[in-house]
Amino acid sequence: MDDVTAVPTPRSEAAGSARSGRLSLAVALLCGALGAAVALLATRQQWSEGTATVAGGAFPLTAKGSDVTGVPAALAVVGLAALVAVFAVRRAGRLAVAALLALSGAGTVAAALLGASDSGALDEKAAQASGDTSATVDALSHTAWPYVAAVGGVLLLLAGLLALRYGRLWPAMSGRYERGGTPRPRRKPVAVDPDRPEDLWKALDRGEDPTGA
């Protein structure tokens, strides 16, 4: 007896696409929101520390992520805005916004990794503390927070890649306008009986003026 290969029906393919869309949407939302939050939190933490020689003694210095570079925080905000904007646009616009989300994540990773070895912020503080513009920080060390910010960037990048791959399956915000920017025709108002309170409430729910003014 010959083997019969099952051919997937259009209905099963549509159901599979719907499941992929829902799963990718949930993962992208989680990664995007978590990635932006992690990157923003990391930039508020201490990234580096060292000392400056002041009057023959060692003066401790510290620098937060925002002192080292403002790029990760700025890109995290851009990525979060792009994640929301994905649902407000369609087709080519959605691809463009998804690409912006992915680029925001990649930029966050690059900026955080560069900041992990940066000494510019502490050198500037050392010059201010010592009064010597050529002074540099001594005993420089870095914390793990730059790498935490990079992890946040990776999550944003993943959300962007998911949006690029599965964004066409995601829902879009409903609007009052059809494609091309033309307004949808308004429905004709339904006659309202002023003696029936329930008709008045229904008219208000539809956005109509029950008084007919």
DAZIDA-V822757 format. One record per helix or strand of 2 or more residues. SS is the DSSP state (a for helix, b for strand). FROM is the first residue (numbers start at 0). LEN is the number of residues. If there is no record, write none. Layout:
BEGIN
ss->{SS,SS}
from->{FROM,FROM}
len->{LEN,LEN}
END
This chain:
BEGIN
ss->{a,b,b,a,a,a,a,b,a,a}
from->{9,45,56,64,70,90,119,137,144,196}
len->{34,9,8,4,18,25,11,5,25,9}
END
